[in-house]
Amino acid sequence: MFKNYFKTAFRSLTRNRNYAIINIAGLAVGIAVCMAIFMIIQFQTSFDAFHAKKDRIYRVLTESHHADAGTISYEKNVPFPMPEGLKTAFPQLEQVAPIYASHNDELQVLDDNGTPVKNFKEGSGVFYTAPSFFKMFDFPLLAGSYASLKDPNNVLLTKEIAETYFGNWKTAMGKTIKLTGYYNMGAALFQFPPVALKVSGILATIPANTDFQLKLVVAWGTDFTGDKEYGFQQPGWNGTAPDFGCYVLLPPAISADNFNQQLSAYARKVQSADNKDSYIIQPLSAVHYDAEAGNYSNKTISHDLLNVLWLIAAFILLIACVNFINLSTAQAVNRAKEVGVRKVLGSNKAQLQIQFIVETFLIVTTAVILAALITIFTLPSVNNLLELSLSFNIPDNPVIILFLLTVTIVVTALAGFYPSIVLSCFNPVTALKSKLTVNGAKGISLRRGLVVFQFIIAQALIIGTLIIVQQMNYFMNQPLGFDKDAIINVPFRPDSTGTDYLRQQLLGINGVQAVSFSSTTPVEDDNNMFTTFKFDNAIKDADFQAIVKFADNDYVPTYKLQLVAGRNLQPSGPTTEFLVNESFVKSLGLKKPEDILNKEISIMGGLIKCPVVGILKDFNDRSLRNNLSPLLIATNATMYRQVSIKLATTNIAATMQSIKKIWEQAFPNYVYEYRFLDDKIASFYKQEAQLSQLYKIFAAIAIFLSCLGLYGLASFMAAQRTKEVGVRKVLGATSANIVYLFSKEFIVLIAIAFAIATPIAWYYMHQWLQDYAYRINISWWLFAASGLAAIVIALLTISFQAIKAAVANPIKSLRTE
């Protein structure tokens, strides 16, 4: 019996090819979008879920209470004594692992005689930790042992890094690498002494879905241990570094809440009275979603964004199903006689409903297969856009099959249920007399409601896309208060070459206009150094922190920073004077910028104490998500870690080659690299740029699917109103009248959709914009443009059928039965 259902369904679809093609195309695109979003969400929610002990792994967070603002913030860095302190105070903990993530490390591969043969630089991926880390986390070894990390000067390499450095990972064991690393400590940046590391193990490929993107794992105690005195800061409960963290493995008998209470009591016991910080543990499952504290991959995603993606997937799939329902009910008249004959020959409602459900199942199954092919071909583009590593690999990810089966069943039920009810309920007598007609233009029908629903989603996505694009344009075009054009930043190693000599070499290049040495650029997103300070011989620290940047006297002219009072810094190696910005003056409550001139500021526990000699006009020191911060700028040659080079806009390629040549002569043991400042600024908004591209794609797909449905409806409308058009033309109607007849209903429906979509889109996009300190005002023209675009696209979609009906010969129309 079911064989007959499938055979009849196949014949029916073959007879109505256009109907089948439109439905299959619409459903395939909708399912492909849904599948891609499913794979994205599955990947994002799988981070670090492969560790066997994941439910008992926690990281320690610093909980800072800000009395002046009445807020609480969380950071992933902890005091240096924390790991050892936890081992001693809480022996019940199964494991405690310190971890430090280093950045911008220089590495040299040494031959058997200790001579450097290759230079490499790793911007990230160099971690310092102990064997206890690998007793919590499952990162398999191909060779060597985790226990080797007990001894300093040992390093584990991943398979890929070992092959990059040595050609073959199997020959890397026992080889030597020289590492030169840096670490950020409060307001200071310090360099480790170069150290030779022995390769004592090879890690297997690190999965993409972990926030520990390991490349090299250095034995704890090699350089960075937290128990040594580095630079100006004493180790202790007030000493930390931004990427110094601690993970613990709780025994099954201890709950997180119980341990948090013990940890809070422990903090009060060991900290000084003026340290108000507390500490809590956070489950490993929450780390990937914590944008505030961050993680070691610097990639987080919010649950809200994942929910939005789920919502978009559901809406796109619903639009595709709506197309199917609209086309099926519109085609009902064409199948009226078929239904009538079947009923006269004895078919009941249930049999007819099964027949139409089987037809739907065939369409959906074909669409799912086509959707899988579309997904396979588009995944590389999705990976490139979102910087992911998704793959349509069913053996490795059998959940895909379950997802496709679920989609097939749900879409078949969703799209086929209502049309099967409508078609099976036809009166056989009326059907055989051809008295059935499509719903009239008057009254609110389900078909009209579904068209409105489609365009509500499409127009909301268009409005959202326009607002995101406008905000992105605002980010990129907003004056930042300094010059960012044609400036490159090159990492600098002060231990190798004097700044004066290198400056003269660079300024001698034709095309180099200015050179400045500094710790950071004027704008940083994650690399700002905050410091406490005392102002004007005060006993206590000020009640706010300031960003501190160390830079030479050429920093202000190179970036064209504006002085509003006082003068620029004088040339000096050590710190002898400060520049501050207007926000610094305002935060102190001073009325005029001149009031701060010659007043002393003390930082780093009084080790640096200098007068203020100039006030800079405020400029954006961070991304436009943030308000302006109080800022200090001072000279200090030991803190310079980059060179800013202002280029002429002509012959840039030749200039860059000359810079590279000088750099490689000055630093033969280090990798030369550079970055344009405007590219760096653009990277601050990478997630917004990706979101903008996604919205553009989703809006285009929503419009495509909606227009596919409109085209199908217009086609069936033209077929059903053939005789009416003929009569109207005989009675004097023009082609324009006929086109208007076909268009007016759709224009009204789109206008209704626009009226509903506008407030919804405004509300959610207004909420989204609140995350930014600098944001656009949502203009009325964005909504007008969206509505106009939807109407124009709809008219273009139905114009072919409308014009075809309008120019048809009325004699042929009147002969149509």
MIMIVEX-28802 format. One line per 4 residues: number of its first residue (from 0); their letters; for each residue x, y, z of C-alpha. Coordinates in steps of 0.05 Angstrom, whole numbers, always signed. Layout:
<rs>
NUM> A> X:Y:Z; ...
</rs>
This chain:
<rs>
0> MFKN> +0:+0:+0; +55:+49:+19; +91:+31:-46; +29:+56:-83
4> YFKT> +30:+120:-43; +102:+134:-63; +90:+115:-136; +29:+161:-140
8> AFRS> +66:+217:-104; +125:+212:-152; +79:+215:-213; +43:+276:-184
12> LTRN> +108:+313:-172; +133:+295:-241; +70:+325:-272; +78:+389:-231
16> RNYA> +153:+400:-241; +152:+476:-230; +115:+468:-165; +164:+413:-142
20> IINI> +226:+452:-163; +204:+516:-127; +188:+477:-63; +251:+435:-64
24> AGLA> +295:+497:-77; +262:+536:-21; +265:+480:+29; +337:+462:+10
28> VGIA> +363:+532:+22; +325:+538:+87; +349:+471:+113; +421:+486:+90
32> VCMA> +421:+550:+131; +391:+513:+190; +444:+459:+184; +502:+508:+180
36> IFMI> +477:+545:+242; +468:+479:+278; +540:+460:+263; +565:+529:+286
40> IQFQ> +526:+524:+351; +547:+451:+361; +620:+472:+353; +614:+532:+400
44> TSFD> +580:+491:+454; +630:+435:+451; +690:+474:+476; +731:+433:+526
48> AFHA> +674:+383:+532; +720:+325:+511; +758:+323:+577; +737:+263:+619
52> KKDR> +739:+303:+684; +706:+365:+655; +650:+367:+707; +700:+373:+764
56> IYRV> +749:+422:+732; +744:+495:+755; +786:+557:+746; +798:+608:+800
60> LTES> +774:+678:+786; +792:+743:+822; +729:+779:+846; +742:+854:+852
64> HHAD> +693:+898:+890; +693:+971:+867; +665:+1012:+925; +665:+1077:+886
68> AGTI> +621:+1049:+830; +585:+996:+871; +603:+942:+820; +637:+875:+819
72> SYEK> +684:+852:+764; +718:+785:+750; +787:+771:+722; +821:+706:+703
76> NVPF> +887:+726:+734; +902:+708:+807; +958:+727:+856; +1024:+691:+847
80> PMPE> +1020:+652:+913; +950:+624:+897; +969:+556:+867; +1019:+537:+921
84> GLKT> +973:+566:+974; +915:+523:+952; +957:+460:+952; +977:+473:+1024
88> AFPQ> +910:+499:+1051; +865:+450:+1015; +900:+381:+1012; +832:+351:+993
92> LEQV> +838:+381:+923; +856:+326:+874; +898:+372:+830; +920:+445:+829
96> APIY> +953:+471:+765; +985:+540:+755; +985:+565:+684; +1014:+626:+649
100> ASHN> +1002:+644:+576; +1060:+682:+545; +1055:+725:+482; +1101:+747:+426
104> DELQ> +1156:+698:+444; +1219:+694:+402; +1244:+623:+390; +1308:+597:+358
108> VLDD> +1321:+526:+336; +1392:+507:+356; +1435:+454:+324; +1475:+402:+363
112> NGTP> +1530:+454:+374; +1482:+505:+403; +1484:+549:+340; +1417:+582:+319
116> VKNF> +1393:+555:+252; +1321:+580:+248; +1282:+638:+279; +1208:+635:+296
120> KEGS> +1159:+679:+333; +1095:+656:+367; +1044:+710:+381; +1007:+661:+427
124> GVFY> +1006:+588:+446; +1067:+587:+493; +1043:+563:+561; +1080:+552:+627
128> TAPS> +1050:+498:+671; +1063:+436:+713; +1047:+362:+703; +984:+370:+745
132> FFKM> +953:+408:+687; +954:+344:+645; +924:+304:+702; +862:+347:+694
136> FDFP> +859:+359:+619; +862:+306:+564; +915:+327:+514; +947:+262:+490
140> LLAG> +1022:+253:+481; +1053:+221:+420; +1122:+216:+452; +1156:+234:+518
144> SYAS> +1122:+244:+585; +1083:+297:+623; +1128:+283:+684; +1186:+317:+648
148> LKDP> +1152:+383:+664; +1173:+373:+736; +1243:+395:+717; +1257:+466:+691
152> NNVL> +1281:+478:+620; +1238:+423:+589; +1186:+436:+537; +1130:+397:+502
156> LTKE> +1115:+414:+430; +1052:+399:+391; +1060:+354:+330; +1049:+413:+283
160> IAET> +1099:+459:+317; +1151:+403:+320; +1143:+392:+245; +1148:+467:+231
164> YFGN> +1211:+473:+273; +1247:+407:+257; +1213:+380:+194; +1193:+314:+227
168> WKTA> +1162:+310:+296; +1195:+242:+309; +1264:+273:+305; +1247:+332:+350
172> MGKT> +1255:+293:+415; +1317:+315:+453; +1329:+376:+408; +1341:+445:+437
176> IKLT> +1302:+510:+429; +1322:+579:+456; +1264:+619:+482; +1261:+694:+495
180> GYYN> +1195:+713:+528; +1161:+773:+558; +1108:+782:+611; +1063:+840:+632
184> MGAA> +1062:+855:+706; +1017:+911:+728; +1043:+974:+694; +1108:+943:+671
188> LFQF> +1131:+896:+616; +1191:+852:+631; +1234:+805:+590; +1257:+736:+611
192> PPVA> +1331:+721:+601; +1338:+676:+539; +1335:+603:+561; +1352:+538:+526
196> LKVS> +1295:+487:+528; +1300:+412:+515; +1243:+380:+476; +1218:+326:+524
200> GILA> +1152:+308:+493; +1106:+314:+432; +1032:+330:+441; +981:+304:+392
204> TIPA> +942:+354:+350; +905:+402:+395; +830:+401:+380; +800:+465:+352
208> NTDF> +745:+465:+405; +788:+481:+464; +807:+548:+494; +877:+521:+508
212> QLKL> +908:+527:+439; +975:+498:+461; +1036:+503:+416; +1093:+498:+466
216> VVAW> +1085:+478:+540; +1145:+500:+582; +1160:+468:+649; +1136:+510:+708
220> GTDF> +1196:+542:+742; +1236:+552:+679; +1227:+627:+680; +1159:+649:+701
224> TGDK> +1140:+620:+769; +1111:+679:+807; +1157:+665:+866; +1214:+708:+840
228> EYGF> +1222:+783:+842; +1216:+813:+773; +1226:+886:+759; +1193:+935:+807
232> QQPG> +1139:+891:+838; +1149:+845:+898; +1117:+777:+894; +1058:+767:+941
236> WNGT> +983:+770:+944; +984:+838:+910; +1027:+813:+852; +997:+782:+790
240> APDF> +1000:+782:+714; +942:+786:+665; +950:+715:+639; +972:+682:+704
244> GCYV> +917:+633:+724; +901:+573:+766; +857:+511:+754; +834:+461:+806
248> LLPP> +803:+392:+804; +750:+383:+858; +739:+315:+889; +668:+287:+877
252> AISA> +648:+299:+950; +659:+375:+948; +610:+422:+914; +631:+487:+882
256> DNFN> +588:+528:+930; +620:+494:+990; +690:+506:+964; +674:+579:+947
260> QQLS> +657:+591:+1020; +723:+560:+1042; +760:+599:+989; +730:+665:+1013
264> AYAR> +751:+651:+1085; +821:+632:+1061; +827:+698:+1022; +811:+739:+1084
268> KVQS> +863:+700:+1123; +922:+708:+1076; +910:+777:+1045; +931:+844:+1074
272> ADNK> +877:+887:+1105; +876:+937:+1046; +865:+881:+994; +790:+874:+985
276> DSYI> +793:+823:+929; +758:+757:+937; +762:+693:+896; +712:+644:+868
280> IQPL> +716:+582:+824; +682:+579:+757; +664:+513:+722; +702:+496:+659
284> SAVH> +636:+493:+621; +626:+569:+632; +695:+592:+609; +681:+596:+535
288> YDAE> +621:+642:+546; +653:+690:+595; +670:+754:+556; +686:+793:+619
292> AGNY> +740:+749:+648; +760:+722:+579; +800:+659:+566; +866:+638:+537
296> SNKT> +841:+634:+465; +814:+705:+469; +751:+679:+435; +686:+679:+472
300> ISHD> +614:+676:+450; +553:+696:+490; +493:+653:+503; +451:+711:+476
304> LLNV> +485:+707:+408; +476:+632:+405; +402:+642:+421; +397:+693:+364
308> LWLI> +429:+643:+316; +379:+590:+338; +323:+640:+327; +347:+658:+258
312> AAFI> +354:+585:+239; +283:+572:+262; +255:+632:+225; +292:+615:+160
316> LLIA> +265:+544:+164; +195:+571:+179; +198:+617:+118; +215:+556:+75
320> CVNF> +157:+517:+105; +111:+576:+95; +129:+576:+21; +110:+503:+17
324> INLS> +43:+515:+52; +27:+575:+9; +44:+539:-56; +7:+476:-35
328> TAQA> -57:+512:-17; -52:+556:-78; -47:+494:-121; -107:+463:-88
332> VNRA> -153:+485:-143; -111:+450:-195; -118:+385:-156; -192:+391:-140
336> KEVG> -215:+343:-194; -162:+292:-173; -188:+295:-102; -260:+290:-126
340> VRKV> -246:+228:-168; -207:+195:-111; -265:+206:-63; -317:+180:-113
344> LGSN> -275:+118:-121; -275:+106:-46; -216:+143:-16; -228:+171:+53
348> KAQL> -197:+232:+86; -143:+193:+122; -119:+160:+58; -117:+226:+21
352> QIQF> -79:+259:+78; -28:+203:+78; -20:+211:+2; -6:+285:+8
356> IVET> +40:+275:+68; +80:+224:+27; +87:+276:-29; +112:+325:+23
360> FLIV> +161:+273:+50; +189:+261:-20; +199:+336:-30; +231:+345:+39
364> TTAV> +277:+285:+31; +301:+311:-36; +310:+380:-5; +350:+351:+54
368> ILAA> +397:+315:+6; +406:+379:-35; +415:+419:+30; +471:+372:+52
372> LITI> +507:+383:-14; +498:+459:-7; +526:+456:+64; +586:+416:+43
376> FTLP> +604:+465:-13; +592:+528:+30; +627:+505:+94; +696:+529:+71
380> SVNN> +667:+599:+62; +633:+596:+130; +698:+573:+162; +736:+629:+128
384> LLEL> +686:+682:+150; +679:+660:+222; +750:+631:+231; +723:+563:+250
388> SLSF> +741:+491:+231; +674:+460:+216; +671:+397:+174; +613:+355:+146
392> NIPD> +643:+291:+172; +589:+241:+190; +635:+186:+220; +666:+238:+267
396> NPVI> +600:+274:+279; +542:+225:+274; +496:+276:+307; +490:+307:+237
400> ILFL> +450:+246:+214; +404:+253:+275; +396:+326:+260; +378:+313:+186
404> LTVT> +328:+259:+206; +296:+305:+257; +292:+362:+206; +261:+315:+155
408> IVVT> +207:+292:+203; +193:+362:+232; +191:+397:+164; +147:+342:+134
412> ALAG> +98:+349:+191; +102:+425:+193; +97:+437:+118; +52:+379:+99
416> FYPS> +0:+377:+155; -42:+437:+136; -42:+427:+60; -61:+354:+69
420> IVLS> -121:+375:+113; -143:+428:+62; -137:+382:+2; -170:+322:+34
424> CFNP> -231:+364:+56; -255:+383:-14; -328:+366:-29; -325:+315:-87
428> VTAL> -387:+343:-122; -362:+415:-120; -292:+392:-140; -316:+353:-201
432> KSKL> -358:+413:-224; -294:+456:-220; -330:+505:-173; -269:+512:-127
436> TVNG> -231:+577:-129; -173:+608:-93; -190:+651:-33; -215:+720:-55
440> AKGI> -176:+783:-46; -220:+804:+13; -216:+776:+83; -157:+753:+124
444> SLRR> -134:+684:+102; -79:+639:+127; -43:+649:+61; -41:+725:+71
448> GLVV> -19:+716:+143; +38:+671:+122; +62:+721:+70; +61:+776:+123
452> FQFI> +100:+730:+170; +153:+718:+117; +164:+791:+104; +164:+810:+178
456> IAQA> +225:+765:+186; +257:+789:+121; +247:+863:+136; +271:+855:+208
460> LIIG> +335:+823:+182; +343:+879:+131; +335:+933:+184; +383:+897:+231
464> TLII> +434:+890:+175; +430:+964:+156; +439:+985:+229; +499:+939:+240
468> VQQM> +531:+963:+175; +520:+1036:+197; +551:+1022:+265; +611:+988:+231
472> NYFM> +620:+1048:+185; +616:+1093:+246; +671:+1052:+280; +717:+1057:+220
476> NQPL> +704:+1131:+203; +698:+1161:+273; +756:+1209:+287; +798:+1177:+343
480> GFDK> +837:+1240:+362; +903:+1216:+331; +933:+1200:+263; +926:+1127:+245
484> DAII> +940:+1130:+170; +1003:+1099:+140; +1033:+1082:+208; +1064:+1014:+219
488> NVPF> +1082:+984:+287; +1142:+938:+292; +1158:+898:+355; +1224:+924:+385
492> RPDS> +1278:+888:+426; +1314:+940:+469; +1368:+891:+490; +1399:+889:+421
496> TGTD> +1405:+959:+392; +1404:+1030:+419; +1342:+1070:+402; +1381:+1131:+377
500> YLRQ> +1422:+1091:+327; +1360:+1053:+301; +1320:+1118:+296; +1373:+1151:+253
504> QLLG> +1377:+1090:+208; +1302:+1090:+198; +1296:+1165:+187; +1349:+1159:+133
508> INGV> +1301:+1118:+91; +1266:+1157:+36; +1192:+1153:+53; +1198:+1149:+129
512> QAVS> +1170:+1213:+159; +1173:+1200:+234; +1196:+1147:+283; +1175:+1137:+356
516> FSST> +1191:+1084:+408; +1137:+1065:+458; +1106:+1010:+500; +1040:+1011:+463
520> TPVE> +1003:+1049:+408; +954:+1104:+427; +896:+1055:+421; +896:+984:+451
524> DDNN> +839:+937:+466; +871:+883:+510; +942:+908:+521; +931:+970:+563
528> MFTT> +969:+975:+628; +930:+1005:+686; +963:+1033:+748; +944:+1062:+815
532> FKFD> +977:+1128:+833; +983:+1183:+885; +970:+1254:+864; +1003:+1317:+893
536> NAIK> +1037:+1282:+952; +972:+1249:+976; +976:+1196:+1029; +928:+1148:+995
540> DADF> +921:+1125:+924; +870:+1161:+881; +802:+1128:+877; +811:+1110:+803
544> QAIV> +864:+1078:+761; +897:+1106:+699; +924:+1075:+636; +999:+1086:+632
548> KFAD> +1038:+1087:+567; +1113:+1095:+562; +1136:+1133:+500; +1191:+1178:+476
552> NDYV> +1184:+1252:+459; +1169:+1236:+386; +1105:+1199:+405; +1062:+1262:+405
556> PTYK> +1084:+1289:+337; +1085:+1220:+304; +1011:+1207:+322; +993:+1282:+318
560> LQLV> +966:+1284:+388; +942:+1353:+409; +967:+1390:+470; +915:+1435:+504
564> AGRN> +962:+1461:+558; +1036:+1456:+577; +1089:+1424:+533; +1112:+1358:+504
568> LQPS> +1159:+1310:+540; +1234:+1325:+537; +1281:+1272:+510; +1300:+1225:+567
572> GPTT> +1318:+1153:+580; +1287:+1146:+650; +1219:+1174:+672; +1226:+1247:+691
576> EFLV> +1158:+1278:+674; +1086:+1261:+655; +1035:+1279:+603; +962:+1269:+622
580> NESF> +897:+1273:+583; +836:+1316:+595; +798:+1257:+626; +853:+1250:+678
584> VKSL> +844:+1323:+698; +768:+1316:+700; +771:+1253:+742; +812:+1290:+795
588> GLKK> +758:+1344:+798; +803:+1400:+772; +767:+1456:+735; +821:+1475:+685
592> PEDI> +876:+1435:+651; +928:+1485:+674; +912:+1468:+747; +950:+1402:+742
596> LNKE> +1014:+1430:+712; +1076:+1419:+755; +1037:+1376:+805; +1071:+1310:+822
600> ISIM> +1044:+1240:+807; +1073:+1178:+840; +1066:+1108:+810; +1096:+1039:+824
604> GGLI> +1097:+1048:+899; +1134:+1114:+895; +1192:+1088:+852; +1170:+1137:+798
608> KCPV> +1151:+1206:+821; +1149:+1263:+770; +1113:+1328:+754; +1059:+1337:+700
612> VGIL> +1086:+1380:+643; +1030:+1376:+592; +957:+1360:+580; +935:+1323:+517
616> KDFN> +868:+1331:+485; +827:+1267:+497; +835:+1213:+445; +805:+1143:+442
620> DRSL> +854:+1099:+478; +811:+1036:+471; +759:+1010:+423; +694:+1050:+416
624> RNNL> +659:+1000:+462; +692:+1038:+519; +690:+1108:+547; +753:+1150:+552
628> SPLL> +799:+1132:+609; +848:+1174:+650; +916:+1169:+617; +989:+1179:+635
632> IATN> +1046:+1181:+585; +1119:+1182:+606; +1188:+1166:+578; +1223:+1103:+600
636> ATMY> +1271:+1070:+550; +1270:+1003:+586; +1195:+997:+573; +1195:+1008:+497
640> RQVS> +1171:+947:+461; +1152:+973:+392; +1171:+1025:+340; +1118:+1067:+306
644> IKLA> +1139:+1088:+236; +1100:+1141:+197; +1105:+1129:+122; +1095:+1174:+63
648> TTNI> +1037:+1150:+20; +1079:+1142:-43; +1127:+1084:-57; +1105:+1047:+6
652> AATM> +1129:+979:-21; +1200:+1004:-32; +1200:+1039:+36; +1177:+974:+70
656> QSIK> +1233:+935:+37; +1284:+985:+63; +1256:+981:+134; +1259:+905:+132
660> KIWE> +1331:+906:+109; +1352:+952:+167; +1312:+912:+216; +1342:+845:+197
664> QAFP> +1412:+876:+203; +1396:+904:+272; +1360:+842:+298; +1389:+781:+261
668> NYVY> +1363:+732:+314; +1291:+755:+313; +1233:+749:+264; +1215:+814:+230
672> EYRF> +1141:+830:+230; +1098:+892:+226; +1025:+914:+228; +990:+975:+200
676> LDDK> +955:+1013:+256; +889:+1019:+218; +888:+943:+208; +898:+934:+283
680> IASF> +840:+982:+297; +796:+944:+248; +812:+879:+285; +780:+907:+348
684> YKQE> +713:+900:+312; +723:+832:+281; +663:+801:+316; +618:+859:+293
688> AQLS> +645:+852:+222; +630:+777:+223; +560:+791:+252; +549:+842:+197
692> QLYK> +567:+792:+143; +523:+738:+174; +464:+786:+177; +474:+805:+104
696> IFAA> +474:+731:+85; +413:+714:+128; +374:+775:+103; +390:+757:+31
700> IAIF> +367:+685:+42; +303:+708:+77; +287:+755:+19; +304:+700:-31
704> LSCL> +258:+650:+3; +202:+701:+11; +207:+721:-62; +208:+648:-83
708> GLYG> +141:+640:-49; +114:+704:-80; +134:+680:-148; +98:+615:-139
712> LASF> +36:+649:-112; +36:+699:-169; +42:+642:-219; -18:+605:-191
716> MAAQ> -57:+670:-183; -45:+685:-257; -68:+615:-276; -132:+620:-234
720> RTKE> -151:+690:-257; -140:+679:-331; -213:+688:-350; -221:+748:-304
724> VGVR> -162:+782:-338; -192:+769:-406; -260:+799:-386; -226:+861:-356
728> KVLG> -185:+872:-420; -246:+865:-464; -282:+917:-421; -224:+966:-431
732> ATSA> -173:+951:-376; -102:+971:-396; -39:+930:-383; -22:+977:-326
736> NIVY> -90:+963:-295; -77:+888:-297; -7:+895:-267; -36:+938:-212
740> LFSK> -90:+885:-200; -37:+832:-189; +9:+877:-147; -36:+914:-100
744> EFIV> -51:+856:-53; +22:+839:-44; +40:+913:-32; -12:+917:+23
748> LIAI> +14:+853:+55; +86:+879:+53; +64:+945:+83; +30:+908:+141
752> AFAI> +94:+867:+151; +135:+931:+151; +90:+962:+204; +99:+901:+249
756> ATPI> +174:+890:+236; +195:+962:+248; +182:+968:+323; +209:+897:+335
760> AWYY> +273:+911:+297; +282:+979:+330; +275:+951:+400; +326:+895:+392
764> MHQW> +376:+936:+353; +370:+993:+404; +387:+942:+458; +447:+917:+418
768> LQDY> +474:+988:+409; +474:+999:+484; +537:+955:+489; +577:+1011:+457
772> AYRI> +599:+1076:+489; +601:+1107:+419; +542:+1089:+375; +498:+1115:+320
776> NISW> +428:+1143:+327; +378:+1099:+291; +353:+1143:+235; +284:+1139:+204
780> WLFA> +313:+1130:+134; +340:+1061:+154; +269:+1037:+163; +244:+1073:+101
784> ASGL> +300:+1042:+60; +283:+973:+86; +209:+980:+69; +223:+1008:+1
788> AAIV> +273:+953:-14; +222:+900:+6; +168:+930:-39; +215:+938:-99
792> IALL> +241:+866:-91; +170:+840:-85; +147:+878:-147; +206:+853:-187
796> TISF> +190:+782:-165; +117:+783:-187; +126:+830:-247; +141:+774:-296
800> QAIK> +75:+738:-282; +36:+803:-277; +62:+830:-343; +53:+762:-376
804> AAVA> -20:+761:-355; -29:+834:-376; -4:+826:-447; -39:+759:-460
808> NPIK> -90:+756:-516; -159:+764:-483; -191:+718:-536; -148:+660:-512
812> SLRT> -163:+679:-440; -238:+676:-451; -233:+608:-484; -197:+580:-422
816> E> -238:+532:-381
</rs>
